[in-house]
Amino acid sequence: MTRELVVDLALTREQYLSLYRTYIRQVRTVARNGQTVRFPVSLLQPFVGYEGVRGSFRISCDANGKFKAIERLA
């Protein structure tokens, strides 16, 4: 069974780099359904642009909460 969560992100380039350079390297945000989500900042690397990371993303996990995929929605 796959679980999907949609998150809206707006990270400046500096915020992304700050997260990437820290020891923790985790993004913590709230999904549209109100659930708190934590995931490695490295998952966002393909989506980093000049201004940072902006948009809505669908994160798919298996039944055990293991990451399967991330895709940009908008």
C-alpha positions in Angstrom: 0.0 0.0 0.0 1.4 3.4 -1.0 0.8 6.5 1.1 0.9 9.9 -0.5 1.2 13.3 1.0 1.1 16.7 -0.7 3.3 19.5 0.7 3.7 23.1 -0.4 7.2 24.4 -0.1 8.8 27.8 -0.4 12.5 27.7 0.4 14.9 30.4 -0.7 18.3 29.2 -2.1 19.9 30.3 1.2 17.4 28.3 3.3 18.0 25.2 1.2 21.8 25.5 1.4 21.6 26.1 5.1 19.6 22.9 5.6 21.8 21.0 3.2 25.0 22.0 5.1 23.7 21.2 8.6 24.2 17.9 10.4 20.5 17.1 10.6 19.7 17.7 6.9 16.0 17.3 7.4 13.0 19.3 6.1 10.1 19.5 8.5 6.8 20.8 7.1 3.0 20.2 7.3 1.2 18.4 4.6 -2.1 19.7 3.2 -3.9 17.1 5.4 -2.4 18.6 8.5 0.2 15.8 9.1 3.7 16.8 10.0 6.2 15.4 7.5 10.0 15.1 7.9 12.2 14.0 5.0 15.9 14.4 3.9 16.6 17.7 2.2 18.5 15.7 -0.5 15.2 14.6 -2.0 14.7 18.2 -3.1 18.0 18.5 -5.0 16.5 17.9 -8.5 14.0 20.8 -7.9 16.5 23.5 -6.7 16.5 26.5 -9.0 18.2 29.8 -8.9 15.7 31.1 -6.4 15.5 28.0 -4.3 12.7 25.4 -4.1 9.1 26.5 -4.6 5.9 24.6 -5.4 3.7 21.7 -4.4 5.1 18.2 -4.2 3.6 14.7 -3.8 5.7 12.5 -1.6 5.0 8.7 -1.9 5.9 6.3 0.9 5.3 2.6 1.4 3.3 1.2 4.3 6.3 1.4 6.5 6.9 5.0 5.8 9.9 4.4 3.5 10.3 7.0 0.7 9.4 5.8 -2.7 9.1 8.9 -4.9 8.7 12.7 -5.0 7.2 14.7 -7.8 6.5 18.4 -8.4 2.8 19.1 -8.9 2.9 22.8 -9.5 
